[in-house]
């Protein structure tokens, strides 16, 4: 058995409402994280930090480079990876 790593491509237009919802949830989590930090509630801040993670293009490039260096086959899907 040989693993293959598949990266998502451009999401379909019909998913735009869901992506906007996710962006709003991440923004709210980021704001709640800042409130928790100000209150000294590091456990809550840690939870909210996990919900507000943003994957940058640099992170994706680094992940792809690492996968390539490990010799794992990689596919960049034209749309969502599941398809």
Buried (B, 14 or more C-beta within 10 A) or exposed (E): EEEEBBEBBEEEEEEEEEEEEEEEEBEEBBEBBEEBBEEEBEEBBEBBBEEBEEEEEEEEEEBBEEBEEEEEEBEEEEEEEEE
